[in-house]
Amino acid sequence: MEKIKSIFQYNIGLGDAQMSVGSFLVMVLLIIALYFTMRFVRKILTRKLSDEGKGKFKPIFSFLNYSLYTVIVLLALQNAGVNLNALLAASAALLVGVGFALQTFFQDIISGIFILIDQTVHVGDIIELDGKVGRVENITLRTTRAVTRDNKVLVIPNHKYLTTTLFNWTENNKVTGESINVSVAYETDIQKFKKIIIEVAVQHPDVIKTKDPILLFQDFGESSLDFTLIVFTENAFKGGIIKSDIRFAIEQTLRLNNIEIPFPQRVIHSSK
């Protein structure tokens, strides 16, 4: 028994910093206990969430784990005789420099936590940020990854959500409205034009049939009657392609029905 006790009391370390084998084992046991405790807490808090929801909270618990591990190690070092105050004071200038360098990093981390807790953005959402549109593929504590319409990966630092206006196209629901501007000549029978344009819109396979397209009479232009066609789709990510398809169909249909799409005309008088 005395032999075992002496093993636990045996000091290991370097220089003035000494830690007994027993203290070292206590630190290891605390880390192991913390690991299983955090796993249990995460399981309890996320038991009613989907697999996707559980995945979103995983980075938060990882961040908490590493923070608590750091606290345990620092306390163990202080118990071993390491003067942490002197160490921190000696490296104050370095810490200030590192702090400035990591300022944006920590902003990203904090923003990522807010995003995951507030559920501001979800995987699969169509978002617009700084004029760029993408579908969210992954959210981590530091960055959000989205795929643009031309299949490029957009890596967004999470602090952007705090400094820039974010448009979430699918926050309310998956149905979004897409606008197409159309102008016709003043001689046009606008009732006939309205019927034709609505028929063209509903024929597109990505335009939903449960919500009728809307044709707005915007203005009397200088040389045209100006309209805006609004169609509704559940595939906002293909909004540009859908609008292009409908424009092609509108141009062809108007041509077949002898409806003119005018262009501005200018009469220049020259003086002699």
N, C-alpha and C positions, 0 to 999 in steps of 0.2 A: 504493500500500500504506500509506504514511504517512497519507494522507487517511482511509482506512478505519479505521486505528488511532486516529486523533484523534477520529473519530466515536464509537467505542466508549469512549473515555476522557472524552468530554464529560459533565460533571456536570449533573444536573437535580435540582431540589429546591426547598425553601423554607427560608429562614433558615439555621440551622446544619446542618440535615439535608440531606446531599448524597448522590446515588446516581448512579453512572456509567451510561451507556446499556448498557454491557456487563453490569454487575451486574443491571440491570433485565431484560435479555434472559435472563440465566442464571436469574433467579427465574421468569420466564415459562416457560422450557424445563423447569425442575424441576416446576412445576405440571402442565404437559402430560405429562411423563414419569410423574409420580405418577398422573395420571388413567388413562393406559393400563396402567400396572403394576397398579393396583387392579382394573381391569376384567379383566385377565388372571388375577390371583389369584382373583377372585370366580368366574370361569369354571371354573378348576381345582377349586376347593373345592365348587362346586355342580353339577358336571357329571353326577353320578349322581342328583341330586334331581329331583323332578317340577317342573312349572311352578309349582305352588302352593308347594312348598318353597323354590324360588328366590325367589319373591316375598316370603317371610317374612324372608329374609336381606338383602334389598335395603336396608331401613332401617339395618341394622347397618353395612353398607359405606358408606352415605351419611354416617353419623355419623363413621366413621373418616376418610373423605375430608376432610370439613370440618375435623376436628381437625388433620390433617396439613397442610392448606392454611394453617390459622392459624399453625402452627409455622413454616412456610416464610416467610410474610409477616413474622412477628415477627423472625425471624433477619435477613431482608433489611433491615428498618427499623433494627435494631441495627447492622448493617453500614454503614448510611447515616449513622450518627451520632446516631440518636435514642436518648436516654437512657431506656430502658424502665424501669429501676429508679426513676428519679425520677418518671416518669409514673405508675407503679403506686403509689408512695408518696404522691403528691399526690392520687390518687383512691382512697386506701385506704378512707376512710369511705364513699364511693359504692359501692365494690366489696362492702363488708360488707353494706350495705343491699340491693344487688342480689342478693348471695348468699342472704340470708334470703328474699327474694322468690322466688328461683328454686329454693329448697330442694326444694319439692314437685315442681317440674318435673324436676330431675335425678333425684329418686327414681323418677319415672315412667319416665325414660329407662333407668335401670339395671334397673328391674323389667321393662321391655319387652325388654331384651337377655336377661335370664334366661329369660323366657317363650319367646322365640324359640329360644334354645339348648337349654333343657331340654325343649321341646315339651310344656309343661304343658297348654296349651290350643291346640286346632287350629280352623281355620275349619270351621264346620259342627257343632261340639260344642254340646251343650245344657248350659248352666251355670246354677248358682243362686248368687247372691251377695246378701247382705243381704235375703233373702226374695224377690228378684226373679229370674225365670226368663227366659232368652233364648237364642236361637241365634246363635252367633258368626258375624259376617259379615266382619269385617276386624280385623286386628291390626297396629298400628303401634308405633313405639318409645314413644309417649307414651300412647296410649289403645287400648282394645279396644271395638269397636262390635258390639252385639248387637241383634237384633230380638225384642221380647217377644211373648207369645202374642196380645196385642191389637194387634199391628203397630205398636208404638211403638219408636223407636230408643233404645237404652240405651247411653250413652257412659260407659265405665268407665275412670277413671284407673288406669294400670297399678300404681301403688303400693298400690292396694286389695288386690292379690293377696298382698302381704306383711303386711298388717295385719288381714285379714279371712279367715275360713274360706271356701274356695271348694269348692262341690260340682260336680264334672264328671259329669253323668249318663251320658255316653256314652264315658268314658275306657276302660272295659274292652271294651265292644262296644256296638252300637246297640240291643240288647234291654234294656228296662227293665221293672220291675214296677210296676203301678199298683194301689193298695189301695182297696177299697170296703167300708165298714162296713154290715152288714145285721143287723137284729134281728127275731126272730119270737117268737110266743107260746109259752109253755111246753107247750101241748097239741100243738104241731107234730110231725109225723112227720119227724124230722130227716134220715133217709135219703132220703125222697122230696124233701125240700127241697134236699138236697145235689145230687141228680141234676138237678133243675130248674135250679138256679142255675148249675151248670157248663154245661148246655146253652145257657142264655141267653148266657153269657160267650163261648163258642166261636163263636156265630153272628155276633158283631160282625166286620165286615170288617177292622178294624185290629188285631185280636187274632191273634197268630201261632198257627199250627196245630201247630207242631213242639214247643211247650212247653205242657203242660196247665195250665189254671188251678188254683189252690190255694184251698181253702176251710178256713180256720182257725177252730176253735171257741175263741173268746177267753175267754168267761166266762159265769157264771150271773148275769144282771143282776137288779135288784130286781123287774122285771116282764117280763123277756124273756130269751131265749137270744141271746147276742151272737156274731156271726160276722164274719170279715174275708175278703172275696174278693180274691185277688190274680190279676190278669191280666197277660200279657206282650205287649209291643208293640215294634215297631221305630220307632214314630213318637211318641217321648216328648213332642215339641213339642205334640202334640194330646192330651196326657194328660187334661186337664180335660174336653175334649169327649167323649173316649172314655168316661170314667167317667160323665159325664152321660147319654150314650146308654144305657149299660148299666143305670143306675139306673132310667131310664124303662121299659126292657124288663123289669127285675126287678119293678117295681111292678105292671105290667100282668099279668105271668105269675103272680105270687103271688095277685093278685086273681082271676084265672081259675081257679086251683086252690084257692081258699078258704083260703089260708094268710094268717093275720092278722099284720100288722105292728103290734105293740102300742105304746101310749104310756103314760108313767108316770101312775099314778093315786094320788091322795091322798085319804084319808078324814079329814075334819075333824070332831071331836066338840066340841060347844059345851056348856059347863056353865052351868046356870041357877042 
